[in-house]
Amino acid sequence: MARINAEKFAQAYIQTLPHTKSPSEFENDDEYDAYMDTRFRDYLSEYVHVIERIEEMGTPVSQLNDLPDEEV
C-alpha cells in the first residue's frame, strides 16, 4: 500500500465535502452516516490508487510539487 500523508489526504477530502448529499436526502441519520462512511472509504481507496499509479510511473509522490505543471 502506498504511504499517504494524512494531512494532505484530509485537505483533499475536505474539499470534496461541499459535493456530498444533504442529510435531508436520507430516511434517517444512520443511512446518512453509512453514506458518509462509504464515501470516505471510496475516496481514500481512489486516493491511494492514484498515489500507487504515480509511483509505478517512476515519479516519487514527494517530488510532484517540484514538477512543472505540464508534467503532472
N, CA, C and O atoms as a GROMACS GRO file, in nm:
protein
  288
    1MET      N    1   0.085  -0.119   0.000
    1MET     CA    2   0.000   0.000   0.000
    1MET      C    3   0.089   0.124   0.000
    1MET      O    4   0.193   0.128   0.065
    2ALA      N    5   0.047   0.223  -0.072
    2ALA     CA    6   0.121   0.348  -0.080
    2ALA      C    7   0.120   0.419   0.054
    2ALA      O    8   0.023   0.411   0.130
    3ARG      N    9   0.227   0.487   0.081
    3ARG     CA   10   0.232   0.570   0.202
    3ARG      C   11   0.163   0.701   0.170
    3ARG      O   12   0.195   0.767   0.071
    4ILE      N   13   0.070   0.738   0.255
    4ILE     CA   14   0.000   0.864   0.231
    4ILE      C   15   0.029   0.962   0.344
    4ILE      O   16   0.057   0.922   0.457
    5ASN      N   17   0.022   1.086   0.310
    5ASN     CA   18   0.036   1.193   0.408
    5ASN      C   19  -0.106   1.224   0.457
    5ASN      O   20  -0.187   1.276   0.381
    6ALA      N   21  -0.134   1.194   0.581
    6ALA     CA   22  -0.269   1.210   0.634
    6ALA      C   23  -0.318   1.354   0.624
    6ALA      O   24  -0.436   1.378   0.596
    7GLU      N   25  -0.230   1.449   0.647
    7GLU     CA   26  -0.270   1.589   0.639
    7GLU      C   27  -0.312   1.626   0.497
    7GLU      O   28  -0.412   1.695   0.477
    8LYS      N   29  -0.234   1.581   0.398
    8LYS     CA   30  -0.269   1.612   0.259
    8LYS      C   31  -0.397   1.541   0.217
    8LYS      O   32  -0.479   1.598   0.145
    9PHE      N   33  -0.415   1.418   0.264
    9PHE     CA   34  -0.539   1.347   0.234
    9PHE      C   35  -0.657   1.424   0.294
    9PHE      O   36  -0.758   1.446   0.226
   10ALA      N   37  -0.645   1.464   0.418
   10ALA     CA   38  -0.754   1.538   0.484
   10ALA      C   39  -0.786   1.666   0.410
   10ALA      O   40  -0.904   1.699   0.392
   11GLN      N   41  -0.684   1.738   0.366
   11GLN     CA   42  -0.707   1.862   0.290
   11GLN      C   43  -0.782   1.833   0.161
   11GLN      O   44  -0.874   1.906   0.125
   12ALA      N   45  -0.743   1.727   0.092
   12ALA     CA   46  -0.809   1.691  -0.033
   12ALA      C   47  -0.953   1.646  -0.008
   12ALA      O   48  -1.045   1.686  -0.080
   13TYR      N   49  -0.972   1.564   0.094
   13TYR     CA   50  -1.106   1.512   0.123
   13TYR      C   51  -1.201   1.624   0.165
   13TYR      O   52  -1.316   1.628   0.122
   14ILE      N   53  -1.153   1.713   0.247
   14ILE     CA   54  -1.238   1.824   0.293
   14ILE      C   55  -1.289   1.906   0.176
   14ILE      O   56  -1.401   1.957   0.180
   15GLN      N   57  -1.208   1.918   0.072
   15GLN     CA   58  -1.252   1.994  -0.045
   15GLN      C   59  -1.368   1.928  -0.118
   15GLN      O   60  -1.439   1.995  -0.194
   16THR      N   61  -1.389   1.799  -0.097
   16THR     CA   62  -1.500   1.730  -0.163
   16THR      C   63  -1.630   1.741  -0.086
   16THR      O   64  -1.737   1.711  -0.141
   17LEU      N   65  -1.625   1.782   0.039
   17LEU     CA   66  -1.744   1.780   0.124
   17LEU      C   67  -1.860   1.867   0.072
   17LEU      O   68  -1.975   1.829   0.093
   18PRO      N   69  -1.835   1.980   0.008
   18PRO     CA   70  -1.950   2.055  -0.045
   18PRO      C   71  -2.029   1.978  -0.151
   18PRO      O   72  -2.141   2.018  -0.186
   19HIS      N   73  -1.973   1.870  -0.202
   19HIS     CA   74  -2.040   1.793  -0.307
   19HIS      C   75  -2.113   1.670  -0.253
   19HIS      O   76  -2.160   1.587  -0.331
   20THR      N   77  -2.124   1.659  -0.121
   20THR     CA   78  -2.194   1.545  -0.062
   20THR      C   79  -2.345   1.568  -0.068
   20THR      O   80  -2.393   1.680  -0.084
   21LYS      N   81  -2.416   1.458  -0.055
   21LYS     CA   82  -2.561   1.468  -0.047
   21LYS      C   83  -2.599   1.530   0.086
   21LYS      O   84  -2.524   1.522   0.184
   22SER      N   85  -2.713   1.592   0.089
   22SER     CA   86  -2.764   1.655   0.210
   22SER      C   87  -2.822   1.549   0.304
   22SER      O   88  -2.881   1.451   0.258
   23PRO      N   89  -2.806   1.568   0.435
   23PRO     CA   90  -2.868   1.473   0.529
   23PRO      C   91  -3.020   1.459   0.507
   23PRO      O   92  -3.077   1.353   0.535
   24SER      N   93  -3.083   1.564   0.458
   24SER     CA   94  -3.228   1.557   0.436
   24SER      C   95  -3.267   1.462   0.322
   24SER      O   96  -3.385   1.430   0.307
   25GLU      N   97  -3.170   1.418   0.244
   25GLU     CA   98  -3.197   1.324   0.135
   25GLU      C   99  -3.206   1.179   0.184
   25GLU      O  100  -3.230   1.088   0.104
   26PHE      N  101  -3.186   1.158   0.313
   26PHE     CA  102  -3.186   1.023   0.369
   26PHE      C  103  -3.302   1.006   0.465
   26PHE      O  104  -3.353   1.102   0.523
   27GLU      N  105  -3.341   0.881   0.481
   27GLU     CA  106  -3.453   0.850   0.570
   27GLU      C  107  -3.420   0.877   0.716
   27GLU      O  108  -3.507   0.916   0.794
   28ASN      N  109  -3.292   0.855   0.753
   28ASN     CA  110  -3.254   0.874   0.893
   28ASN      C  111  -3.103   0.899   0.904
   28ASN      O  112  -3.030   0.891   0.805
   29ASP      N  113  -3.059   0.930   1.024
   29ASP     CA  114  -2.917   0.960   1.047
   29ASP      C  115  -2.827   0.841   1.018
   29ASP      O  116  -2.714   0.858   0.970
   30ASP      N  117  -2.875   0.720   1.047
   30ASP     CA  118  -2.794   0.601   1.023
   30ASP      C  119  -2.763   0.584   0.874
   30ASP      O  120  -2.650   0.548   0.837
   31GLU      N  121  -2.861   0.608   0.789
   31GLU     CA  122  -2.839   0.599   0.645
   31GLU      C  123  -2.738   0.704   0.599
   31GLU      O  124  -2.650   0.676   0.517
   32TYR      N  125  -2.751   0.824   0.651
   32TYR     CA  126  -2.657   0.931   0.616
   32TYR      C  127  -2.516   0.896   0.663
   32TYR      O  128  -2.419   0.913   0.589
   33ASP      N  129  -2.504   0.847   0.785
   33ASP     CA  130  -2.373   0.808   0.838
   33ASP      C  131  -2.310   0.697   0.754
   33ASP      O  132  -2.190   0.700   0.727
   34ALA      N  133  -2.391   0.600   0.712
   34ALA     CA  134  -2.341   0.491   0.627
   34ALA      C  135  -2.294   0.546   0.493
   34ALA      O  136  -2.191   0.504   0.441
   35TYR      N  137  -2.369   0.640   0.436
   35TYR     CA  138  -2.330   0.704   0.310
   35TYR      C  139  -2.196   0.776   0.325
   35TYR      O  140  -2.108   0.762   0.240
   36MET      N  141  -2.181   0.851   0.433
   36MET     CA  142  -2.057   0.926   0.454
   36MET      C  143  -1.939   0.832   0.479
   36MET      O  144  -1.829   0.857   0.431
   37ASP      N  145  -1.962   0.723   0.552
   37ASP     CA  146  -1.855   0.624   0.575
   37ASP      C  147  -1.811   0.560   0.444
   37ASP      O  148  -1.692   0.548   0.417
   38THR      N  149  -1.908   0.521   0.363
   38THR     CA  150  -1.876   0.459   0.233
   38THR      C  151  -1.805   0.558   0.143
   38THR      O  152  -1.708   0.523   0.076
   39ARG      N  153  -1.852   0.680   0.142
   39ARG     CA  154  -1.790   0.784   0.060
   39ARG      C  155  -1.644   0.806   0.101
   39ARG      O  156  -1.556   0.817   0.016
   40PHE      N  157  -1.619   0.811   0.231
   40PHE     CA  158  -1.484   0.829   0.282
   40PHE      C  159  -1.394   0.713   0.238
   40PHE      O  160  -1.283   0.734   0.188
   41ARG      N  161  -1.442   0.590   0.259
   41ARG     CA  162  -1.362   0.472   0.220
   41ARG      C  163  -1.333   0.471   0.071
   41ARG      O  164  -1.222   0.440   0.029
   42ASP      N  165  -1.434   0.504  -0.010
   42ASP     CA  166  -1.415   0.507  -0.155
   42ASP      C  167  -1.314   0.613  -0.195
   42ASP      O  168  -1.227   0.588  -0.279
   43TYR      N  169  -1.323   0.731  -0.136
   43TYR     CA  170  -1.231   0.839  -0.169
   43TYR      C  171  -1.089   0.802  -0.127
   43TYR      O  172  -0.994   0.827  -0.202
   44LEU      N  173  -1.073   0.743  -0.010
   44LEU     CA  174  -0.941   0.700   0.036
   44LEU      C  175  -0.883   0.595  -0.057
   44LEU      O  176  -0.765   0.601  -0.092
   45SER      N  177  -0.965   0.501  -0.099
   45SER     CA  178  -0.920   0.396  -0.191
   45SER      C  179  -0.870   0.457  -0.322
   45SER      O  180  -0.765   0.418  -0.372
   46GLU      N  181  -0.946   0.551  -0.378
   46GLU     CA  182  -0.905   0.616  -0.503
   46GLU      C  183  -0.777   0.699  -0.482
   46GLU      O  184  -0.689   0.700  -0.568
   47TYR      N  185  -0.769   0.766  -0.370
   47TYR     CA  186  -0.652   0.848  -0.339
   47TYR      C  187  -0.526   0.761  -0.335
   47TYR      O  188  -0.423   0.796  -0.393
   48VAL      N  189  -0.535   0.647  -0.268
   48VAL     CA  190  -0.422   0.554  -0.258
   48VAL      C  191  -0.390   0.498  -0.396
   48VAL      O  192  -0.273   0.485  -0.432
   49HIS      N  193  -0.493   0.463  -0.473
   49HIS     CA  194  -0.472   0.410  -0.607
   49HIS      C  195  -0.395   0.509  -0.695
   49HIS      O  196  -0.305   0.469  -0.769
   50VAL      N  197  -0.430   0.634  -0.688
   50VAL     CA  198  -0.361   0.736  -0.767
   50VAL      C  199  -0.215   0.747  -0.725
   50VAL      O  200  -0.126   0.756  -0.810
   51ILE      N  201  -0.189   0.747  -0.595
   51ILE     CA  202  -0.051   0.754  -0.547
   51ILE      C  203   0.028   0.633  -0.597
   51ILE      O  204   0.141   0.648  -0.644
   52GLU      N  205  -0.031   0.515  -0.588
   52GLU     CA  206   0.038   0.394  -0.635
   52GLU      C  207   0.066   0.402  -0.784
   52GLU      O  208   0.174   0.363  -0.829
   53ARG      N  209  -0.028   0.452  -0.859
   53ARG     CA  210  -0.011   0.464  -1.006
   53ARG      C  211   0.102   0.562  -1.038
   53ARG      O  212   0.183   0.536  -1.126
   54ILE      N  213   0.106   0.672  -0.968
   54ILE     CA  214   0.212   0.771  -0.989
   54ILE      C  215   0.347   0.709  -0.957
   54ILE      O  216   0.444   0.728  -1.031
   55GLU      N  217   0.354   0.636  -0.847
   55GLU     CA  218   0.480   0.571  -0.810
   55GLU      C  219   0.521   0.464  -0.912
   55GLU      O  220   0.640   0.448  -0.939
   56GLU      N  221   0.424   0.392  -0.968
   56GLU     CA  222   0.454   0.293  -1.072
   56GLU      C  223   0.513   0.359  -1.196
   56GLU      O  224   0.592   0.298  -1.269
   57MET      N  225   0.476   0.483  -1.220
   57MET     CA  226   0.526   0.557  -1.335
   57MET      C  227   0.667   0.610  -1.310
   57MET      O  228   0.729   0.668  -1.398
   58GLY      N  229   0.717   0.589  -1.189
   58GLY     CA  230   0.854   0.628  -1.158
   58GLY      C  231   0.871   0.767  -1.103
   58GLY      O  232   0.983   0.817  -1.094
   59THR      N  233   0.763   0.831  -1.067
   59THR     CA  234   0.771   0.964  -1.009
   59THR      C  235   0.737   0.956  -0.860
   59THR      O  236   0.622   0.929  -0.826
   60PRO      N  237   0.833   0.978  -0.773
   60PRO     CA  238   0.800   0.978  -0.630
   60PRO      C  239   0.697   1.086  -0.599
   60PRO      O  240   0.709   1.200  -0.643
   61VAL      N  241   0.596   1.048  -0.524
   61VAL     CA  242   0.490   1.143  -0.489
   61VAL      C  243   0.547   1.266  -0.422
   61VAL      O  244   0.496   1.377  -0.440
   62SER      N  245   0.652   1.248  -0.345
   62SER     CA  246   0.711   1.362  -0.274
   62SER      C  247   0.768   1.466  -0.370
   62SER      O  248   0.791   1.580  -0.330
   63GLN      N  249   0.792   1.429  -0.495
   63GLN     CA  250   0.850   1.522  -0.592
   63GLN      C  251   0.746   1.587  -0.683
   63GLN      O  252   0.783   1.669  -0.767
   64LEU      N  253   0.620   1.554  -0.669
   64LEU     CA  254   0.518   1.607  -0.759
   64LEU      C  255   0.508   1.758  -0.754
   64LEU      O  256   0.485   1.822  -0.856
   65ASN      N  257   0.526   1.817  -0.639
   65ASN     CA  258   0.517   1.962  -0.628
   65ASN      C  259   0.632   2.032  -0.698
   65ASN      O  260   0.624   2.152  -0.727
   66ASP      N  261   0.741   1.958  -0.727
   66ASP     CA  262   0.857   2.018  -0.792
   66ASP      C  263   0.850   2.013  -0.944
   66ASP      O  264   0.933   2.073  -1.012
   67LEU      N  265   0.751   1.940  -1.000
   67LEU     CA  266   0.740   1.926  -1.145
   67LEU      C  267   0.668   2.045  -1.206
   67LEU      O  268   0.578   2.102  -1.144
   68PRO      N  269   0.708   2.085  -1.328
   68PRO     CA  270   0.630   2.187  -1.398
   68PRO      C  271   0.488   2.137  -1.422
   68PRO      O  272   0.467   2.017  -1.436
   69ASP      N  273   0.391   2.226  -1.427
   69ASP     CA  274   0.250   2.188  -1.441
   69ASP      C  275   0.225   2.094  -1.558
   69ASP      O  276   0.144   2.002  -1.546
   70GLU      N  277   0.291   2.115  -1.671
   70GLU     CA  278   0.264   2.032  -1.788
   70GLU      C  279   0.311   1.887  -1.770
   70GLU      O  280   0.272   1.802  -1.850
   71GLU      N  281   0.392   1.857  -1.670
   71GLU     CA  282   0.439   1.721  -1.649
   71GLU      C  283   0.356   1.646  -1.547
   71GLU      O  284   0.370   1.524  -1.536
   72VAL      N  285   0.271   1.713  -1.474
   72VAL     CA  286   0.192   1.648  -1.369
   72VAL      C  287   0.066   1.591  -1.429
   72VAL      O  288  -0.015   1.532  -1.357
   0.00000   0.00000   0.00000
